[in-house]
């Protein structure tokens, strides 16, 4: 199990040594659950980026344009950082 997900599961009170006999271990289910939450967070970041980009208009004001570009770069950076931190591939 990914170490960061493992630590979060322990902090949440999961007993990581409890196996369930249905073909998937308890640890596997916890890891899968965490991955789904992380992917949903990334999805929400992408939705913010999509909505922000859809609203993007051509601005004559260079300051406003720079702020909008910074916001987009920030969202990309957050998505990348979340995926890298939790070692999640898509």
N, CA, C and O atoms as CSV, one atom per row, in Angstrom:
chain,resi,resn,atom,element,x,y,z
A,1,UNK,N,N,0.851,-1.179,0.000
A,1,UNK,CA,C,0.000,0.000,0.000
A,1,UNK,C,C,0.890,1.233,0.000
A,1,UNK,O,O,1.926,1.259,0.664
A,2,UNK,N,N,0.489,2.240,-0.735
A,2,UNK,CA,C,1.197,3.517,-0.752
A,2,UNK,C,C,1.375,4.001,0.682
A,2,UNK,O,O,0.412,4.027,1.448
A,3,UNK,N,N,2.566,4.376,1.043
A,3,UNK,CA,C,2.873,4.745,2.434
A,3,UNK,C,C,2.039,5.927,2.924
A,3,UNK,O,O,1.581,5.920,4.067
A,4,UNK,N,N,1.837,6.918,2.101
A,4,UNK,CA,C,1.052,8.085,2.523
A,4,UNK,C,C,-0.411,7.702,2.754
A,4,UNK,O,O,-1.035,8.171,3.706
A,5,UNK,N,N,-0.949,6.859,1.892
A,5,UNK,CA,C,-2.320,6.384,2.079
A,5,UNK,C,C,-2.397,5.514,3.325
A,5,UNK,O,O,-3.363,5.598,4.084
A,6,UNK,N,N,-1.399,4.688,3.536
A,6,UNK,CA,C,-1.321,3.838,4.722
A,6,UNK,C,C,-1.368,4.682,6.000
A,6,UNK,O,O,-2.107,4.362,6.930
A,7,UNK,N,N,-0.584,5.753,6.042
A,7,UNK,CA,C,-0.566,6.622,7.225
A,7,UNK,C,C,-1.918,7.297,7.446
A,7,UNK,O,O,-2.375,7.422,8.582
A,8,UNK,N,N,-2.550,7.726,6.369
A,8,UNK,CA,C,-3.878,8.340,6.496
A,8,UNK,C,C,-4.902,7.330,7.004
A,8,UNK,O,O,-5.754,7.667,7.826
A,9,UNK,N,N,-4.822,6.101,6.521
A,9,UNK,CA,C,-5.754,5.063,6.968
A,9,UNK,C,C,-5.582,4.785,8.459
A,9,UNK,O,O,-6.570,4.626,9.177
A,10,UNK,N,N,-4.350,4.726,8.925
A,10,UNK,CA,C,-4.075,4.515,10.348
A,10,UNK,C,C,-4.626,5.671,11.165
A,10,UNK,O,O,-5.246,5.457,12.206
A,11,UNK,N,N,-4.400,6.911,10.696
A,11,UNK,CA,C,-4.912,8.083,11.403
A,11,UNK,C,C,-6.437,8.091,11.453
A,11,UNK,O,O,-7.029,8.617,12.395
A,12,UNK,N,N,-7.071,7.505,10.433
A,12,UNK,CA,C,-8.530,7.443,10.389
A,12,UNK,C,C,-9.080,6.323,11.267
A,12,UNK,O,O,-10.292,6.220,11.459
A,13,UNK,N,N,-8.194,5.484,11.801
A,13,UNK,CA,C,-8.621,4.424,12.714
A,13,UNK,C,C,-8.841,3.072,12.075
A,13,UNK,O,O,-9.396,2.176,12.711
A,14,UNK,N,N,-8.419,2.900,10.827
A,14,UNK,CA,C,-8.553,1.595,10.193
A,14,UNK,C,C,-7.562,0.612,10.792
A,14,UNK,O,O,-6.434,0.980,11.119
A,15,UNK,N,N,-7.985,-0.644,10.935
A,15,UNK,CA,C,-7.105,-1.715,11.380
A,15,UNK,C,C,-6.555,-2.377,10.124
A,15,UNK,O,O,-7.259,-3.132,9.454
A,16,UNK,N,N,-5.316,-2.097,9.814
A,16,UNK,CA,C,-4.743,-2.559,8.546
A,16,UNK,C,C,-4.346,-4.030,8.559
A,16,UNK,O,O,-3.880,-4.550,7.545
A,17,UNK,N,N,-4.520,-4.697,9.672
A,17,UNK,CA,C,-4.161,-6.119,9.748
A,17,UNK,C,C,-5.396,-7.006,9.705
A,17,UNK,O,O,-5.309,-8.201,9.989
A,18,UNK,N,N,-6.534,-6.443,9.356
A,18,UNK,CA,C,-7.793,-7.170,9.293
A,18,UNK,C,C,-8.092,-7.490,7.835
A,18,UNK,O,O,-8.379,-6.588,7.047
A,19,UNK,N,N,-8.027,-8.758,7.472
A,19,UNK,CA,C,-8.289,-9.158,6.092
A,19,UNK,C,C,-9.717,-9.666,5.946
A,19,UNK,O,O,-10.273,-10.258,6.871
A,20,UNK,N,N,-10.299,-9.434,4.787
A,20,UNK,CA,C,-11.640,-9.906,4.471
A,20,UNK,C,C,-11.506,-10.974,3.393
A,20,UNK,O,O,-10.742,-10.802,2.444
A,21,UNK,N,N,-12.231,-12.058,3.529
A,21,UNK,CA,C,-12.082,-13.207,2.632
A,21,UNK,C,C,-13.032,-13.145,1.433
A,21,UNK,O,O,-13.819,-14.069,1.224
A,22,UNK,N,N,-12.971,-12.095,0.665
A,22,UNK,CA,C,-13.808,-12.025,-0.542
A,22,UNK,C,C,-12.963,-11.763,-1.781
A,22,UNK,O,O,-13.472,-11.261,-2.783
A,23,UNK,N,N,-11.713,-12.090,-1.726
A,23,UNK,CA,C,-10.833,-11.933,-2.877
A,23,UNK,C,C,-9.981,-10.686,-2.817
A,23,UNK,O,O,-8.963,-10.605,-3.505
A,24,UNK,N,N,-10.364,-9.723,-2.023
A,24,UNK,CA,C,-9.585,-8.498,-1.883
A,24,UNK,C,C,-9.263,-8.287,-0.417
A,24,UNK,O,O,-10.127,-8.425,0.448
A,25,UNK,N,N,-8.030,-7.955,-0.152
A,25,UNK,CA,C,-7.657,-7.696,1.236
A,25,UNK,C,C,-8.224,-6.358,1.684
A,25,UNK,O,O,-8.529,-5.489,0.867
A,26,UNK,N,N,-8.357,-6.213,2.964
A,26,UNK,CA,C,-8.821,-4.981,3.595
A,26,UNK,C,C,-7.933,-3.816,3.174
A,26,UNK,O,O,-8.421,-2.730,2.863
A,27,UNK,N,N,-6.616,-4.057,3.168
A,27,UNK,CA,C,-5.664,-3.017,2.775
A,27,UNK,C,C,-5.894,-2.575,1.336
A,27,UNK,O,O,-5.815,-1.386,1.028
A,28,UNK,N,N,-6.174,-3.521,0.465
A,28,UNK,CA,C,-6.421,-3.190,-0.939
A,28,UNK,C,C,-7.661,-2.306,-1.070
A,28,UNK,O,O,-7.677,-1.361,-1.858
A,29,UNK,N,N,-8.695,-2.621,-0.296
A,29,UNK,CA,C,-9.929,-1.833,-0.352
A,29,UNK,C,C,-9.693,-0.413,0.161
A,29,UNK,O,O,-10.205,0.548,-0.413
A,30,UNK,N,N,-8.923,-0.279,1.233
A,30,UNK,CA,C,-8.613,1.050,1.769
A,30,UNK,C,C,-7.822,1.848,0.744
A,30,UNK,O,O,-8.112,3.021,0.510
A,31,UNK,N,N,-6.827,1.221,0.135
A,31,UNK,CA,C,-6.009,1.911,-0.856
A,31,UNK,C,C,-6.860,2.329,-2.059
A,31,UNK,O,O,-6.717,3.445,-2.559
A,32,UNK,N,N,-7.730,1.453,-2.518
A,32,UNK,CA,C,-8.588,1.771,-3.655
A,32,UNK,C,C,-9.528,2.928,-3.308
A,32,UNK,O,O,-9.730,3.829,-4.122
A,33,UNK,N,N,-10.103,2.904,-2.102
A,33,UNK,CA,C,-10.980,3.971,-1.638
A,33,UNK,C,C,-10.238,5.305,-1.632
A,33,UNK,O,O,-10.763,6.314,-2.104
A,34,UNK,N,N,-9.012,5.308,-1.097
A,34,UNK,CA,C,-8.212,6.534,-1.042
A,34,UNK,C,C,-7.885,7.030,-2.450
A,34,UNK,O,O,-7.960,8.230,-2.715
A,35,UNK,N,N,-7.528,6.128,-3.341
A,35,UNK,CA,C,-7.223,6.524,-4.718
A,35,UNK,C,C,-8.433,7.175,-5.381
A,35,UNK,O,O,-8.295,8.162,-6.103
A,36,UNK,N,N,-9.613,6.621,-5.135
A,36,UNK,CA,C,-10.826,7.187,-5.726
A,36,UNK,C,C,-11.093,8.594,-5.188
A,36,UNK,O,O,-11.505,9.479,-5.939
A,37,UNK,N,N,-10.859,8.800,-3.900
A,37,UNK,CA,C,-11.026,10.139,-3.323
A,37,UNK,C,C,-10.030,11.109,-3.948
A,37,UNK,O,O,-10.397,12.225,-4.314
A,38,UNK,N,N,-8.789,10.695,-4.070
A,38,UNK,CA,C,-7.747,11.551,-4.634
A,38,UNK,C,C,-8.073,11.888,-6.092
A,38,UNK,O,O,-7.937,13.038,-6.511
A,39,UNK,N,N,-8.499,10.894,-6.853
A,39,UNK,CA,C,-8.850,11.141,-8.251
A,39,UNK,C,C,-10.047,12.082,-8.361
A,39,UNK,O,O,-10.113,12.894,-9.284
A,40,UNK,N,N,-10.987,11.980,-7.432
A,40,UNK,CA,C,-12.131,12.895,-7.434
A,40,UNK,C,C,-11.674,14.321,-7.137
A,40,UNK,O,O,-12.196,15.272,-7.719
A,41,UNK,N,N,-10.703,14.475,-6.237
A,41,UNK,CA,C,-10.153,15.802,-5.952
A,41,UNK,C,C,-9.490,16.390,-7.194
A,41,UNK,O,O,-9.674,17.567,-7.504
A,42,UNK,N,N,-8.726,15.575,-7.897
A,42,UNK,CA,C,-8.086,16.024,-9.138
A,42,UNK,C,C,-9.158,16.386,-10.164
A,42,UNK,O,O,-9.023,17.380,-10.878
A,43,UNK,N,N,-10.212,15.591,-10.239
A,43,UNK,CA,C,-11.312,15.868,-11.167
A,43,UNK,C,C,-11.945,17.223,-10.859
A,43,UNK,O,O,-12.258,17.981,-11.777
A,44,UNK,N,N,-12.135,17.532,-9.581
A,44,UNK,CA,C,-12.716,18.816,-9.195
A,44,UNK,C,C,-11.783,19.970,-9.563
A,44,UNK,O,O,-12.251,21.032,-9.975
A,45,UNK,N,N,-10.488,19.779,-9.421
A,45,UNK,CA,C,-9.518,20.803,-9.838
A,45,UNK,C,C,-9.609,21.033,-11.342
A,45,UNK,O,O,-9.584,22.171,-11.810
A,46,UNK,N,N,-9.715,19.941,-12.088
A,46,UNK,CA,C,-9.829,20.067,-13.546
A,46,UNK,C,C,-11.126,20.759,-13.938
A,46,UNK,O,O,-11.156,21.532,-14.895
A,47,UNK,N,N,-12.198,20.481,-13.199
A,47,UNK,CA,C,-13.475,21.145,-13.478
A,47,UNK,C,C,-13.345,22.647,-13.253
A,47,UNK,O,O,-13.860,23.442,-14.039
A,48,UNK,N,N,-12.656,23.035,-12.180
A,48,UNK,CA,C,-12.412,24.457,-11.913
A,48,UNK,C,C,-11.636,25.070,-13.072
A,48,UNK,O,O,-11.951,26.170,-13.526
A,49,UNK,N,N,-10.631,24.361,-13.542
A,49,UNK,CA,C,-9.828,24.847,-14.663
A,49,UNK,C,C,-10.683,24.979,-15.921
A,49,UNK,O,O,-10.580,25.971,-16.641
A,50,UNK,N,N,-11.518,23.990,-16.182
A,50,UNK,CA,C,-12.392,24.028,-17.357
A,50,UNK,C,C,-13.342,25.225,-17.288
A,50,UNK,O,O,-13.479,25.972,-18.256
A,51,UNK,N,N,-13.994,25.399,-16.139
A,51,UNK,CA,C,-14.938,26.506,-15.996
A,51,UNK,C,C,-14.227,27.851,-16.095
A,51,UNK,O,O,-14.742,28.794,-16.696
A,52,UNK,N,N,-13.056,27.929,-15.507
A,52,UNK,CA,C,-12.284,29.166,-15.548
A,52,UNK,C,C,-11.875,29.481,-16.976
A,52,UNK,O,O,-11.961,30.629,-17.412
A,53,UNK,N,N,-11.432,28.466,-17.705
A,53,UNK,CA,C,-11.002,28.660,-19.089
A,53,UNK,C,C,-12.191,29.009,-19.980
A,53,UNK,O,O,-12.065,29.818,-20.900
A,54,UNK,N,N,-13.351,28.396,-19.705
A,54,UNK,CA,C,-14.551,28.687,-20.501
A,54,UNK,C,C,-14.972,30.144,-20.345
A,54,UNK,O,O,-15.531,30.743,-21.263
A,55,UNK,N,N,-14.694,30.706,-19.169
A,55,UNK,CA,C,-15.045,32.107,-18.920
A,55,UNK,C,C,-13.977,33.061,-19.453
A,55,UNK,O,O,-14.186,34.272,-19.509
A,56,UNK,N,N,-12.837,32.504,-19.840
A,56,UNK,CA,C,-11.709,33.330,-20.262
A,56,UNK,C,C,-12.089,34.172,-21.473
A,56,UNK,O,O,-12.623,33.666,-22.460
A,57,UNK,N,N,-11.814,35.414,-21.381
A,57,UNK,CA,C,-12.077,36.342,-22.476
A,57,UNK,C,C,-10.787,37.103,-22.782
A,57,UNK,O,O,-9.852,37.128,-21.981
A,58,UNK,N,N,-10.768,37.685,-23.892
A,58,UNK,CA,C,-9.612,38.491,-24.258
A,58,UNK,C,C,-9.659,39.803,-23.476
A,58,UNK,O,O,-10.603,40.583,-23.600
A,59,UNK,N,N,-8.657,40.022,-22.697
A,59,UNK,CA,C,-8.597,41.232,-21.879
A,59,UNK,C,C,-7.523,42.169,-22.422
A,59,UNK,O,O,-6.428,41.745,-22.792
A,60,UNK,N,N,-7.866,43.443,-22.457
A,60,UNK,CA,C,-6.874,44.443,-22.824
A,60,UNK,C,C,-5.973,44.750,-21.639
A,60,UNK,O,O,-4.831,45.181,-21.803
A,61,UNK,N,N,-6.507,44.521,-20.438
A,61,UNK,CA,C,-5.778,44.800,-19.211
A,61,UNK,C,C,-4.728,43.704,-18.981
A,61,UNK,O,O,-5.074,42.556,-18.703
A,62,UNK,N,N,-3.459,44.065,-19.097
A,62,UNK,CA,C,-2.386,43.073,-18.927
A,62,UNK,C,C,-2.361,42.477,-17.532
A,62,UNK,O,O,-2.044,41.300,-17.363
A,63,UNK,N,N,-2.693,43.280,-16.532
A,63,UNK,CA,C,-2.696,42.779,-15.157
A,63,UNK,C,C,-3.756,41.683,-14.993
A,63,UNK,O,O,-3.473,40.643,-14.397
A,64,UNK,N,N,-4.958,41.898,-15.506
A,64,UNK,CA,C,-6.021,40.900,-15.421
A,64,UNK,C,C,-5.629,39.627,-16.171
A,64,UNK,O,O,-5.887,38.519,-15.702
A,65,UNK,N,N,-5.013,39.794,-17.323
A,65,UNK,CA,C,-4.572,38.643,-18.109
A,65,UNK,C,C,-3.516,37.846,-17.353
A,65,UNK,O,O,-3.548,36.615,-17.348
A,66,UNK,N,N,-2.596,38.536,-16.724
A,66,UNK,CA,C,-1.545,37.861,-15.946
A,66,UNK,C,C,-2.132,37.131,-14.747
A,66,UNK,O,O,-1.686,36.031,-14.421
A,67,UNK,N,N,-3.114,37.716,-14.090
A,67,UNK,CA,C,-3.755,37.071,-12.945
A,67,UNK,C,C,-4.459,35.791,-13.386
A,67,UNK,O,O,-4.360,34.763,-12.717
A,68,UNK,N,N,-5.166,35.854,-14.510
A,68,UNK,CA,C,-5.876,34.669,-15.009
A,68,UNK,C,C,-4.891,33.568,-15.411
A,68,UNK,O,O,-5.135,32.390,-15.147
A,69,UNK,N,N,-3.791,33.945,-16.040
A,69,UNK,CA,C,-2.777,32.960,-16.418
A,69,UNK,C,C,-2.161,32.337,-15.166
A,69,UNK,O,O,-1.897,31.135,-15.134
A,70,UNK,N,N,-1.938,33.137,-14.158
A,70,UNK,CA,C,-1.399,32.630,-12.897
A,70,UNK,C,C,-2.347,31.657,-12.236
A,70,UNK,O,O,-1.918,30.647,-11.678
A,71,UNK,N,N,-3.638,31.953,-12.293
A,71,UNK,CA,C,-4.641,31.057,-11.721
A,71,UNK,C,C,-4.620,29.706,-12.437
A,71,UNK,O,O,-4.627,28.659,-11.790
A,72,UNK,N,N,-4.594,29.731,-13.760
A,72,UNK,CA,C,-4.537,28.478,-14.524
A,72,UNK,C,C,-3.284,27.687,-14.172
A,72,UNK,O,O,-3.358,26.480,-13.945
A,73,UNK,N,N,-2.141,28.353,-14.124
A,73,UNK,CA,C,-0.895,27.666,-13.782
A,73,UNK,C,C,-0.966,27.084,-12.374
A,73,UNK,O,O,-0.454,25.995,-12.118
A,74,UNK,N,N,-1.602,27.817,-11.466
A,74,UNK,CA,C,-1.750,27.333,-10.094
A,74,UNK,C,C,-2.582,26.070,-10.027
A,74,UNK,O,O,-2.245,25.143,-9.289
A,75,UNK,N,N,-3.663,26.020,-10.787
A,75,UNK,CA,C,-4.512,24.825,-10.798
A,75,UNK,C,C,-3.741,23.640,-11.369
A,75,UNK,O,O,-3.799,22.544,-10.812
A,76,UNK,N,N,-3.021,23.844,-12.469
A,76,UNK,CA,C,-2.191,22.772,-13.023
A,76,UNK,C,C,-1.172,22.279,-12.007
A,76,UNK,O,O,-0.940,21.076,-11.882
A,77,UNK,N,N,-0.569,23.206,-11.287
A,77,UNK,CA,C,0.438,22.849,-10.301
A,77,UNK,C,C,-0.165,22.032,-9.159
A,77,UNK,O,O,0.444,21.071,-8.692
A,78,UNK,N,N,-1.356,22.413,-8.714
A,78,UNK,CA,C,-2.029,21.674,-7.648
A,78,UNK,C,C,-2.361,20.246,-8.103
A,78,UNK,O,O,-2.142,19.292,-7.357
A,79,UNK,N,N,-2.882,20.103,-9.308
A,79,UNK,CA,C,-3.193,18.774,-9.837
A,79,UNK,C,C,-1.936,17.909,-9.862
A,79,UNK,O,O,-1.949,16.768,-9.399
A,80,UNK,N,N,-0.865,18.454,-10.400
A,80,UNK,CA,C,0.393,17.716,-10.494
A,80,UNK,C,C,0.926,17.348,-9.113
A,80,UNK,O,O,1.400,16.232,-8.897
A,81,UNK,N,N,0.846,18.279,-8.198
A,81,UNK,CA,C,1.371,18.051,-6.852
A,81,UNK,C,C,0.579,16.967,-6.111
A,81,UNK,O,O,1.171,16.125,-5.436
A,82,UNK,N,N,-0.741,16.981,-6.231
A,82,UNK,CA,C,-1.576,15.956,-5.587
A,82,UNK,C,C,-1.213,14.577,-6.134
A,82,UNK,O,O,-0.983,13.642,-5.368
A,83,UNK,N,N,-1.164,14.454,-7.459
A,83,UNK,CA,C,-0.854,13.174,-8.075
A,83,UNK,C,C,0.544,12.691,-7.700
A,83,UNK,O,O,0.744,11.506,-7.432
A,84,UNK,N,N,1.506,13.604,-7.681
A,84,UNK,CA,C,2.873,13.224,-7.338
A,84,UNK,C,C,2.982,12.828,-5.865
A,84,UNK,O,O,3.627,11.834,-5.532
A,85,UNK,N,N,2.354,13.605,-4.990
A,85,UNK,CA,C,2.444,13.341,-3.548
A,85,UNK,C,C,1.881,11.977,-3.194
A,85,UNK,O,O,2.461,11.250,-2.388
A,86,UNK,N,N,0.748,11.626,-3.797
A,86,UNK,CA,C,0.111,10.345,-3.485
A,86,UNK,C,C,0.501,9.247,-4.451
A,86,UNK,O,O,-0.015,8.133,-4.364
A,87,UNK,N,N,1.416,9.548,-5.383
A,87,UNK,CA,C,1.910,8.572,-6.352
A,87,UNK,C,C,0.749,7.912,-7.095
A,87,UNK,O,O,0.670,6.688,-7.200
A,88,UNK,N,N,-0.157,8.761,-7.610
A,88,UNK,CA,C,-1.319,8.281,-8.331
A,88,UNK,C,C,-1.108,8.498,-9.826
A,88,UNK,O,O,-0.808,9.606,-10.270
A,89,UNK,N,N,-1.269,7.428,-10.588
A,89,UNK,CA,C,-1.177,7.528,-12.045
A,89,UNK,C,C,-2.567,7.478,-12.625
A,89,UNK,O,O,-3.476,6.894,-12.036
A,90,UNK,N,N,-2.732,8.087,-13.776
A,90,UNK,CA,C,-4.046,8.032,-14.440
A,90,UNK,C,C,-3.965,7.250,-15.703
A,90,UNK,O,O,-4.970,7.094,-16.398
